[in-house]
Amino acid sequence: MASHRRLGHPPHAADLEIEKRSHLLQGLRRIVVKVGSGLIADPGSGLVEARVERLADDVASVLEKGLEVVLVSSGAIAAGTARLGLRERPHSIPEKQAAAAVGQSALMWSYERAFGRFGRGVAQVLLTQDDLSHRPRYLNARNTLLALLGYRVLPVVNENDTVAVEEIKVGDNDNLSAVVAHLVDADLLVILTDIDGLYDVDPRRHPSARRIEQVEAVTPELARLIWDGESGTGGMRTKLQAAQKVMTAGIPLIIADGQPSGVLARIVAGDPIGTVFLPRGDRLAARKRWIAFALPPQGFLQLDEGAWRALAERGKSLLPSGVVGVSGEFSAGDAVGLLDPAGREFARGLVNYEAREVEQIRGARSVEIESRLGYKAFDEIIHRDNLVLL
């Protein structure tokens, strides 16, 4: 498998990229590490203790350097599937929930034994999208995680598959790890999988596959290179979704092969391992990270070109005059996505009016809101303080 750096760069570009990565990783304080189920479990036999211990060795070596680590771990359903004697991963929601209920305790016991060798305690933290969307619960989760880190306990985060249904699911641990990185204000997200980075095609099927060492933006061209083929829920599609979430928030991401011993220590040391996704500009404030990535949009507003440019280029609030279309059912205070004239989501924000009201006032001037609705609570549909560019 060949390594692939950005096209059109001068011969010394590789050295510059290594230097940029080393600079990017200087001063790390807190990292989130996501582990795919394939690294610690086999589909048929469940958890593999030797792999869990190898992962613990790697994480412990980083903890000993003084870094704080939050572990987002898959594997509960795989462990439960084996313990229930099932021949394949369950398909229905009740069966998955049953497997998760059986497997989550096995997963935590494995981690407790593995990290106990280093005198490290572990704590189970189970989340759903509902927990992350509700602001007080989101803050409670943040406070709990930070308190655990303060006690030098390793938080092990997973989606609460035992109770989660489609309406309250994050959906996969790649995206969950991105939200957790926002939640704890991490300096780096590392996704460990069974592939050493992002490739243009599946390297397990194509020997000529080329690894992309550095990504500055998740462009449509890059998205066309997506391939899915991993066991479990996540694939490269969800990893790129996670990359978009953290890059926009100002947090770097590295996707790397988690199978070799010591890979995590090498990553934080700046070794050119895997694919690094560079953060965009300054970090978003904590509340804006919550708006942009913890709240699923309940609807969408189509904007005209003037409104799109006012928001994207001049940092303005969204006024009724710039809205040309409304879709979805949402209430005041819900998150909505904002679409540019080409129909692409470019921003997200908390709306001041419900969908029916926005439909009534769209295209109007702010002074006309009261005559159309019979009252006026706000001049803006979305104030710029409650709006995030994606």
N, C-alpha and C positions, 0 to 999 in steps of 0.2 A: 504494500500500500504506500502510495507516494504522499509526501507532504506538499501542501499547496498554500502558497502565500498570495496576498492580494496581487492581482495582475497589474502590470504597468509600473511596478516599483523598481527603483534602481537596485543594483546588485547588493548594496549594503542594507537594504530594507530589513532583512532578517535580523541583523544586529540591532537595528533601531527598534524593531518590535520587541525584542528581548529586553532592551533597555527600558522601553515604555512599560512593559509588564512589571519589571522589577520596581520601577518608580511607583506604579499603580498600587503595588502590594506593600509598600513601606508603611510602617506605623499601624499595621493591622491590630485591632483590638478585639473585635467580635466577629465570628463567622457563622454562617448557617451551612450545614452539610446535609445534602439530600442523598439518600441511599436507595437505589432501586432494589426490588425484591430479588432480582436475578443474582445480586451480589451476595446475598446471605441465605438464599433458599433455592431448592430444586423443586420444580413443579410437582413431581410425584412424591418425594420424600420429606418435603417441608424444610424447616430450618437446618442449616449445616453449621454445627457448632464451631468447626475450625474456621469457617469464613467469618462468623460473628466475632470470634476472638481476634482474627487478623485485623478486622475493622477496628475493634477496640484498641488494639496495639497502636494503630495509626492515629486514631483520635487522641489517645492518651499522650502520645509523643508531642502533639500540638498543644494539649492542655498544659503539659509540663513546661512549655515555653511561655506560659502566662496568658495565652489566648483564651477567650471564652468561646464555647462552641454550643450551638443548638443543633441537635440531630433530628432531621425529618426522615422517618424511616417507613418504607413500605415493608410488606412481608407478613402482615397479620392474616390476610385471607389465604396466602400460600401455606402458612403454618397450620391454620385451621382446616384447610382442605385435606392435608395429610393426616391430621389427628382424627378427623371424622371418617377416614378411610375412603374418601371419594377419589375416583379415578381421574377426574379433571376438574378444573376450576369451575365453581358454580356459575350459573348464568342468571338466575332469577334474583331479585333483590332480597327476598326472605332468606334464600340459601346463602347468598353472600354475607348477609348480616349474621347468620348463624356461624358461618366459618370465621368471620371476623371476631365474634364474641369468644369463640374457642381459641382462636389463634393469637389474639392480642395479649392475653395473659402469658402464653408461651413465649411470645416475642420479648415481652418485658423481662421475664425470668431469665432468658438467654442474655439479655443486655446486663441485667443485674449481676449475674455470675461473671460475665466477661470483664466488666468495669470494676467489679469488686476486687479483682486481682491488683488493681492500682489504687485501691482505697477511695474510689470514686462512687458516689451514690448516683442513681438515675431516678428520674421522675417521669411518669406518664402524663402527657398533655394531649387530650383528644378534642378536636375542633370540628365544627361544621361551618358552612357558609353563613348560616344564620348567626352564629357567634361573631363572625367577622363583620357582618353587615350592621349589626346593632352596636352603635357607638359605645355605650357604657360597657357592654360585654367585651367588645374589642379592647377597650382600655383595661378592663379587668384581666384579660388574657395577657396583655403586655406586662402589666404589673406583676402577675404571677411568674412569668418567664424571667423577668429581670430579678425578682426576688430569689428564684432558684439559682440563677447565675451568681448572685451575691453570696449564696451559701455554698458555692463551688459544687453544685449538683448539676449533672448533665440532663437537660430537658430532652425527652424523646417525644417528638410530635408526630401525630398521625391523624388522618381524617377519622372522625367517629363513625366508621362504617356500620357499627351495630345499630345505630338509629337513623343514619342519614338516608333520606330518600331524594329523588331527583331534584325536588324543589329547594333543598337545603344542602346540596352537595357542592363542594369545590370541584370535584370531579377527578382530580389526579394529584399526586404528591409533587409533581414538578411545579404546577401553579401554586399549590399550597406552600411550597418552600419559598417561592417568591414573595408571597404575602407575609410569611413569617419573617423574611429578611426585612421587609418594611416595618413589621410589628416591633422588632427588637432593635431597629436602627443598625443593622449589620454593616460591616465594612466590605464584606465579600460573601457571595453565594457560590458554593461549589456543588455541582451535581455530578455524583459518581455513578457511572453506569458500566456497561460491559463493552463500550466502544470508546476509543481514545479521542473523542472530539466529534465535531460536525464534519461530515463528508458530503461530497457532491452526489454520491450514490451509496447504497448499502455496501460497505466494504467486505461484508461476509459473503456477498454474492458476486462482487466485481473486484477482482484483484487489482484493476487499474484505478480504483477509487482514490480520490485525492482529499486530504484533510485540509480544512480551512483553519488556519492558525489564529486569525484575528478577525473580528467582526466589529465594525463601527456603527452599523445600523442594520436592522432587520428589514430589508427592502423586499418588494415583491419579487425581484430577481432571485434573492436568496431564498425566499419562501418556496419558490418553485423547485428547489433542490431537496425539499423535505422528503424523507422516506420513513416509513414506519415498519418496524419488524421485530421490536423487542417483546419479550413476554411481559405480562402484566398490563397495567392500564396505560402507562406512559410510552411515548415514542418521541421521535425528533420533533414532531409537530408541537407537542406540549412543552418541550424544552425551549423551542423558539418563542412560544407564548410567554413562558417564564422569563426568557431573556428580555423580551420587550418590556415586561413589567419592571424589572430591576434596572435596566439601562435608562429608562425614562426617569426613574426615581433617583438616578445618580449612583447606583450600586453596581460594581462589576460582577460578572458571572464567568465561571470557568466550568466547562463540561470536560470530564476526563474519565479515563478507564480506572475504575476503582479496584481492579483485581490485583495489581502488583502491590507488594508490601511497601509501605513507606510513601505511597503516592501523595497523601495529603500533606505530609511534612515537606515534600519536594515542591508542592504547589505553593504553599505559603512562603517558601524560601525564594520563590520567583523563578523556578526552573520552567523552561518553555514546554509545558506539558498540556496536552489537550487544546481546546479552542477557547480563547478568551473573548468575551463580549465587553466592549469598553462602555463605561457609563457616559451618559449624555449630560454635559454641563454640570451645574450645581445641583445639590441634592434638593429634592422637594421637601417642604415642611411636612411634619408628621400628619397633620390633618389632611393635607392635600394628597398624601399617599393613600390615606384611607378612602378619600373620595374617588380617586382614580382607579384603585385596584382591589379594594375590599368590597365595594358596592357594585353588584351587577346592575346594569342599566335596566330600568323598567319601561323605557320607551326611547324614541329618537326624535330629534328635531332637525329638519332639513333647512339649511340656511342659504340665503342668496350670497352672491360673491362679495358684496359690500360688508355684510355682517361677518362672513368668514375671514376676510382680511382684517377687519377691525379687531377681532378676537385673536387671530393667529399672529398678526404682525404688530398690533398696537396695544395689546393687553386690555381691551375694553370689555365692559359687561355686555351681555346679550339683551338687546331691546326687542320688543315685539315686532318692530318694523322689519327686522331681518329674517324672520321665520316664515318660510314658504310652505312647510309641511309638518304634520304631526302624526306620529304613529305610536301605538302602545297605550296601555292604561296605567297612568301614574298619578300619584297624589302630590300635593305640595310637600317639599322636603325630600322627595325621592331623587335618586340619581338618574339622569338621562344622558344619552350619548348625543353628540352634535356632529352632523354630517356636513361635509363641504359640498360645493355644487356638483361634484362628481359622485356623491353618495358614499364617500369614505369617512369613517369616524375619525375625527381629529382632536376631539376634546370631550370631556365629561364634566358634569356639574350637578349641583343640587338646585332643583327647579323651585321657583316661588309660587307657581300656580299649578293646579291639577290639569290633566290632559284636556278636559272639556273646556276649561277656561282659556288655555293656550290656543286652542282651535278658534275660539271666539275673538281673541285679540291679535292673532297673528297678522302681520302686515300693517298693524296700526301704529300710530305714534303714541308715546307714553301718555300724552295729555288726553288721549281718546280712551284709555283703559276704563275709566270710571263710567263713561257713557255707554260702553259696550257691556260691562259686567254689572253695573250698578254700584260698584265700589272699587277702590284701588288700594291694595295692600303694599305694592312695590312698583317702582318705575321699571325695574328690570325683570325679565323672565329668569335670568341667572345673573347674580352679581359676580364680578370678577374674583372676589375673595373666595367664592364657592365653586370656582371653575379651574380645571386643570387641562393644559394642552398635552395631548398624547403623542 
